[in-house]
């Protein structure tokens, strides 16, 4: 029997036997005193809001890292004209990316101010007791 078929049989048998070993009604996943007891409080709008925050933050971080990479390449280029030109283009592109990220954030802030749609609100709450 080939190695792939043995792995497939092992995976399928584990997938079929695992639900029998673990009973979900015995395990209490949610603390009854937490505000998230009921899954009806999970709204799709919260997922969209979180996705937008992650994408904007990730784009900002990547643009900044690209800017740093261009700066390091500029420093290490020395007197090589091609390397200096490539690093200058990287820095310009990174600055354009950062400007776009800040522009998107500003547009979302204006939408929140004008229409009351909060897509970028960050709620900082205290965890624990």
Buried (B, 14 or more C-beta within 10 A) or exposed (E): EEEEEEEEEEEEEEEEEEEEEEEEEEEEEEEEEEEEEEEEEEEEEEEEBEEBBEEBEEBBEBBBEBBEBBBEBBEEBEEEEEBBEBBBEBBEBBBEBBEEBEEBBEEBBEBBEEEEEBBBEEEEEEEEE
